[in-house]
Every structure is written in structure tokens, then in C-alpha cells.
Amino acid sequence: MSRERVRILVESPRCQRFIIAVILINAVALGAETSDALMAAAGGFIRLLDATALLIFLVEILLKLYAHRWAYFRDPWNCFDFVVVGVALVPATGALSVLRAFRILRILRLVSATPSMRKVVTRLLAALPGMGAILGLLALVLYVAAVLATKLFGPVTPDYFGSLGTSMWTLFQVMTGEAWPDIAREVMAEKPLAWIFFLTYILVSSFVVLNLFLAVMVNAAEDAREDEHRERQEQENQQETAFYATILDELVALRTELHSLRSPTPNATTVIRTLNPHRQLTDTELDQAITLYRTGEPLSTIATHLGVPYPTLRTALQRRGIPHRTSSAPR
């Protein structure tokens, strides 16, 4: 098969649906391997499903490599598929036995095989630059708050704020909203004004910084949506331009054909031959001349058509007994 036919085959919607079905079946098989009861009952069949899915993924990658050659690695999703499938091919023995657990990563191929999931991941990746700045701000807030909490509450609650590391872990827990009332209550038993610190920290970390995450992600999603809309609009404009160009070409061809129909075309009465004053009419030409003359054609037109002088044609008709029309004489 040619490379183009292979490319059309592996990129066809039917092939993509088949790969998605294999990914889902492989996910069920990998999940079943965690059950001792299922492995005892149908372990051989489950391993066969896993091996078959891996073989199908390998064949798909080889076909794509044959179709695209080195251009296959220009697509990040193809590189991701190559790594995920390649991990499963590494012999999982000795120190590499931990790689068997990473076989579950093959399920993530569902992301690359589903266009809607690819769009979501693309939007998340587009939001990473803005999220990096917010992460830096959050780390700064967490560090400043941990230093303050260690100095203020370390002597009274060493279990929560005895050191900088312990304080950072406790404040991270408070930021997530996990059991922070118990921590605050225990500190406020010794430091009644500690509520000011906790209230300020929770407002800054949870309600401001974390909401900035959402704002950046929404903004990135809007930018990605605008880019998709722009690309779709450009594609529609190209299709519209091609459509109008086709119509214009058809109109030009139609106009040319109409112009050719309007121009004079040779027929029985307009074909002009070279005049030969010494040429005599043949019987066939004379019969044609008589027919045209009886239909009302002037003798001058018939003489021009046959390429003989007017007197020669008139004499020939008189010999045949055809009466002469005065109006037929050339003016």
C-alpha cells in the first residue's frame, strides 16, 4: 500500500473509533489485573486481552511511522503515544519491574484519540504561563505566613507551628479547608487574637489566589476558543474564495461559449469560396444552386457561395429552364 493510502486508513474516523474501543477494553483488562479473584478465574484471558491491545497499539504506531516517516514526531500527541506504548515494551524484570505499573498510562491514549479531550488539555497547557506567576505568588504568601506563624504560635502549638516546615504544611492544610477550624480553635485557646491571622490568610490564599487560577484558566480557554474560531473562519473564507473562483471560471467559460454562439458560423449559404471565373458548375453544385434559388436565396449569394461568377450561374440556371428573377441580380 502507498503511504497516502496508509495515512488515510489510520486517520479515518472508523480506525479512530476502533482504537478508542481497544483503549477502553485494555483499561478494563488492566483494572481486572488488580483483582486476585478475577485473575484466578480468568487470568489467562485477561493477559491475552492486554497483549492483544499492546499489539494493536504497536501496529498503529508502525503504520503511522510508515505513513508520516519522521514527520510523525512533529506532533506532540504522537510522541506521547510513542512513549506510553514504548514503556510497555521494556522488559519488566529486576529493577525495571516497577514499569509494569506504568502500563496503566496506556489508558491516557484516550486523550490523544479524542479531539474534545485534546482541546481541553491544550487549553490547560496554554494556561500554564499565567498559572506559573500565580503559583509563585501563592508560594510567597505561604512562606511569609509560615514565618509569621512559627514566630507567633510556635511556642504555644509546636505540633502545628513548631518549625518552618511544620508551619508550611499546616498552612497548606488550612488553605485547602481541611480541619482548619480545629487548628484555629487550639491556637486561639492560647492566643485569642489568632483569628485575625487565620482570617486574613484564608481570604488571601483561598479566595484571592485560588480564584486567580480560575480566572487565568478561563482566560486561556477563551483565547484558545478565539484561536479555533479564527482558524475556522479562515478555513471558511478559503472555501468560500475557492467556491467563488469556481463560479467565476464557469461564468467565463459560459460567456466564451455564448460569444462563440453569437459569432457567424459557416452554413450552406454563408460559406464563401475563392472565386474562379473559368470554373464550371458540376451537376451536384447546379442541383444545390437550384434548390437554394427556389427557397428564395439571391443568385448573387448563391454565386458567392459556389465560387463562380454571377453570369456563369445565371446561364447555367437558364439552360436548366429555371426562370430568372430580376431581384436576384447583384446590386
PyMOL commands that set and color helices and strands:
alter all, ss='L'
color gray80, all
select helices_A, chain A and resi 3-10+13-32+36-74+76-89+94-113+115-126+128-153+158-161+164-175+180-188+194-262+283-294+299-306+310-319+326-328
alter helices_A, ss='H'
color red, helices_A
deselect
rebuild
show_as cartoon
